[in-house]
Amino acid sequence: MSKVPKELQYTQTHEWVLVEDDGTILVGLTEHAQSQLGELVLVELPDLDAKVSASDEVGVIESVKATSEVYSPISGKIIEINENLEEAPGLVNTDPYGDGWLFRIDPTDPDELSDLLDAEAYSQYMEEDED
């Protein structure tokens, strides 16, 4: 079973969300998703200052097995991207909840966070998805 940190929230498209102390939102790809994709070879991230809506496609992740879209879990403005992933996309594989984070959003509607899954609901969703 994949690691599902309890302090994070999740999307059904396998992004994780961390609400930072300053109210910004850190976004990454779950351990489950990266393990399904396999070794990552390319990560395309959204443009800085891009305004996005919840569930917008904002990037692409390519692995040796497949290509997968990355979606914004919440509406807002992209204020930071993990530039280390340009040279080292494998960080998502080795540390998906740490150095492998994808981007940071300044949310326009923090109430959208209530639409995300908690760790328990995400774990249940993954189990149902495998059936």
N, C-alpha and C positions, 0 to 999 in steps of 0.2 A: 504494500500500500504506500502511496506517495505521501511525503511529508506535507501537512496542511497546518501551518502556524495559526494558532487561535486568535492572535492579535490582528490578523489581516481580514479583509473582505475579498470576495471573489465574484467573477462573472461566469456566466455559462459558456463563454468563449475562452475561458482558462487564463484570464489576466488576474493578477492579485493587486490589491489596493491597500496602501498604508496612508492613513491620515496623519500628517506631520503636526508637530506642536504649533507651527505657524499657520496651519489650515490648508497648506498645499497638499497635493495628493501625489504620492510616489506610486508608479505603476510598473509591474513586471510580469513575466510569464511564469505560470506555476510549474512546480517540479513535474507534475503529471504531464503537462503539455510538452515540456522539453524532453521528457523521457520518451514520449510517443513519437516525437519528431526525429530523435537521434542527434547525431553530431551536427551542430549548426555551422554553416559556412558563410552566411551573410545575414546581417540584420539591417534593414532599412527603417529608419525612424522618422517621425514627423518633423516638419520644419519648425524651428524656433519661432515663437510668437504666433503660430497658427491658431486660429480659433476653431475649436472642434465641438461637436455635439456628442452626447452619449450614444454609443454604438456606431459611431463613424469609423470607417476603416482608416487607420492612421499610419500603418506601416506593414512591412512584410518580413517574414523570417523564412530563410531557406536553409534546409538541412540536406544531408546526403540522401535522405529518403523522400522528402516532400517540401512543398512551399505552403506557408500558412499566413493568413492575414492577422494583423494585430488591430484590435479595436479599442477605442477610447471608452473607459468605463463610466465617464462622467463628462459633462459639458464644461468647457473652460478654455483657457489659453495655455499652450505649451510653453513652459518657462525654462525648461532644462531638458537636455537629452544626454544619455550616457555615451559620450564620444568614444570611450574605451572600447565599445562594441564594434567600432569600425575596424580596428586592428585585431580585436580578440573576441569574435562572436561566441566562442566557446565558453566565455564567462557565464552565459545564460545556462549552459549545461552544468558547469562546476559549482556555481553559486547563484541559483535562480532567485533566492530571497535576499541576496546581499549585493555583491559587486556586479551581478548580472541584471540589475534593474534596467528598465528601458527609458522611461521619461517621467517628468514631473509636470503636473497641471496645477494652475491656479483656478479653482472651480468658480463657475458663475452661479451655480445652483447646488450648494452642499446638500440640499434635501434629496437630491438624486442618490445619495449614498444609501438611503433606505431601500433602494431597489436592488442592492447587491446582496450576495449570499454571505452568511457567516461561515466559519470553518465547518461546523457540523452539517449545515445545509449543502455546502460544496462537496463534502465527503460523500454525502448521500447521493448527490447528483452524479458524481463520478461512478459510484457503484451501479446506479440505474443505467448510466450511459454504456457501461460495459456489458450489460445483460442483452 
